[in-house]
Amino acid sequence: MPRNPGNHASLVFYPSFYPDGDRLAIMDLGAGGLNGGIVRMVDLAQATVASLTNQSEILAGMPAVSPDGQRVAFAGQRNLGQMYDETRNSVFILETDGTVTQPDPGLGRTPAWSPDGEWIAFESARASSDGRYAAFIMRPDGSGLRQLTDLSLDANHPVFSPAGRLLAFSASQPGWPETARGIAVIDVPDL
């Protein structure tokens, strides 16, 4: 039987488990779902929900909990009164003390942690003139930024393998119809 802590009407997406298996980070768009979300922590054992980000400061997107459970990477953008546009997101890091940092100001979304917590993979159209995405990696402090795929693959939602040596992502090939996508897997360069 599904467990649904909280009883408010809301649009929630992108669950990411904490290592203890009792908590999730989620993106909550609220009842309207029109202008960015809030990252919340759902405690399944206690049936409670707590806000981790403040929508008046950051319009938040997809969260990803670090392997040690100490940080949450999420896509988002500073709230300057604009309408939320996920294509304008950057990667942010939420620390356990509530501090939010933006390790790299460039475009980035769909963050995913390496198994050792030393790297974050994400998709970005930062190097594209036509809105195509590439898979990137960086350290949580923004150092070591690398583009791993060519824009021609239009790479989305990169994830590390359990050993951290491979990166899988959704991809297209030049000449394929816009709706045709597959899964590609590449070796991660020596980190």
Residue pairs with C-beta under 8 A, 6 or more apart in sequence:
3 44
3 47
5 42
5 43
5 44
5 46
5 47
5 48
5 49
6 42
6 47
6 48
6 49
8 31
9 31
10 28
10 29
10 30
10 31
11 28
11 29
11 30
11 31
11 33
12 26
12 27
12 28
12 29
12 40
13 26
13 27
13 29
13 37
13 62
14 26
14 27
14 61
14 62
14 63
15 24
15 25
15 26
15 42
16 24
16 25
16 26
16 63
16 64
16 65
16 72
17 23
17 24
17 65
18 24
18 25
18 41
18 65
18 69
19 65
19 67
19 68
19 69
20 69
22 43
22 44
22 45
23 41
23 42
23 43
23 44
24 41
24 42
24 44
25 39
25 40
25 41
25 42
25 52
25 63
25 64
25 65
25 72
25 74
26 39
26 40
26 41
26 42
26 63
27 37
27 38
27 39
27 40
27 60
27 61
27 62
27 63
27 74
28 37
28 38
28 39
28 40
29 36
29 37
30 37
30 38
34 83
34 84
35 55
35 59
35 83
35 84
36 55
36 58
36 59
36 60
36 61
36 76
36 77
36 79
36 84
37 55
37 59
37 60
37 61
38 51
38 52
38 53
38 54
38 55
38 60
39 51
39 52
39 53
39 60
39 63
39 72
39 74
39 94
40 49
40 50
40 51
40 52
41 49
41 50
41 52
42 48
42 49
43 49
43 50
52 63
52 72
52 94
52 98
53 60
53 74
53 76
53 94
53 100
55 79
56 79
57 78
57 79
57 100
58 76
58 77
58 78
58 79
58 92
58 100
59 76
59 77
59 78
59 79
59 84
60 74
60 75
60 76
60 92
61 74
61 75
61 76
61 86
61 89
61 109
62 74
62 75
62 109
62 110
62 111
63 72
63 73
63 74
64 72
64 73
64 74
64 111
64 112
64 113
64 120
65 71
65 72
65 113
66 72
66 73
66 113
66 117
66 140
67 113
67 114
67 115
67 116
67 117
68 117
70 95
70 96
71 93
71 94
71 95
71 96
71 117
71 140
72 93
72 94
73 91
73 92
73 93
73 94
73 111
73 112
73 113
73 120
73 140
74 91
74 92
74 94
74 111
75 86
75 89
75 90
75 91
75 92
75 108
75 109
75 110
75 111
75 122
76 89
76 90
76 92
77 84
77 85
77 88
77 89
77 90
86 109
87 107
87 125
87 131
88 107
89 107
89 108
89 109
90 102
90 104
90 105
90 106
90 107
90 108
91 102
91 103
91 104
91 108
91 109
91 111
91 120
91 122
91 138
92 100
92 101
92 102
92 103
93 100
93 101
93 102
93 103
93 140
94 100
95 101
103 138
103 139
103 140
103 141
103 142
104 138
104 142
104 145
106 124
106 126
106 145
107 124
107 125
107 126
108 122
108 123
108 124
108 126
108 136
109 122
109 123
109 124
110 122
110 123
110 156
110 157
110 158
111 120
111 121
111 122
112 120
112 121
112 122
112 157
112 158
112 159
112 160
113 119
113 120
113 121
113 160
114 120
114 121
114 137
114 160
114 164
114 191
115 160
115 161
115 162
115 163
115 164
116 164
117 140
118 139
118 140
118 191
119 137
119 138
119 139
119 144
119 160
119 164
119 191
120 137
120 138
120 139
120 140
121 135
121 136
121 137
121 148
121 158
121 159
121 160
121 167
122 135
122 136
122 137
122 138
122 158
123 133
123 134
123 135
123 136
123 155
123 156
123 157
123 158
123 169
124 133
124 134
124 136
125 131
125 132
125 133
125 134
126 136
127 134
127 147
127 151
128 134
128 151
132 151
132 152
132 154
133 151
133 154
133 155
133 156
134 147
134 148
134 149
134 150
134 151
134 153
134 155
135 147
135 148
135 149
135 155
135 158
135 167
135 169
135 186
136 145
136 146
136 147
136 148
137 144
137 145
137 146
137 148
137 167
137 188
137 191
138 144
138 145
138 146
144 191
146 189
148 158
148 167
148 186
148 188
148 189
149 155
149 169
149 171
149 184
149 186
152 173
152 174
153 169
153 171
153 172
153 173
153 184
154 171
154 172
155 169
155 170
155 171
155 184
156 169
156 170
156 171
156 181
157 169
157 170
158 167
158 168
158 169
159 167
159 168
159 169
160 166
160 167
160 188
161 167
161 168
164 188
164 191
165 187
165 188
166 185
166 186
166 187
166 188
167 185
167 186
167 187
167 188
168 183
168 184
168 185
169 183
169 184
170 181
170 182
170 183
170 184
171 181
171 182
171 183
171 184
172 178
172 180
172 181
172 182
173 180
173 182
